[in-house]
Amino acid sequence: MGRPELTVHLIESNKRKAVFLSEAARELQLNNVRVFGGRYQEFDPQTKATTTCRALERLEMELQRIIDHFAASPLFLFLLGRGLLDRYAIEVPGLRKRTFRIPLAKDRYLLEVSRECST
């Protein structure tokens, strides 16, 4: 809604939740949103789009694997609770990280990870 020029892929391993996300995107006419019902490891790594993942186990160990898996993707979005936010303050070479508090949500944050541009 806020960035219609971006193609956004929502990765959800829970099939029921993936169906809900697909229906919500269709109902809201979010034509730039694609929902993939599966694990990120099963998703096409050549996709050049913004990639979101929710409820990843052990994100601190998976973060570099996700970035490597999606070598063509310039931007990643992760949803986190307050308890996990401090754990992901680690620095990863070549990546820029920003966090945003989600309005009207109790202790929920968006972790934005993007590739640093080399000049």
Helices and strands as residue ranges (DSSP letters): E 8-12, H 15-27, E 33-37, G 40-42, E 50-54, H 59-69, E 75-81, H 82-85, G 86-88, E 95-101, E 108-115
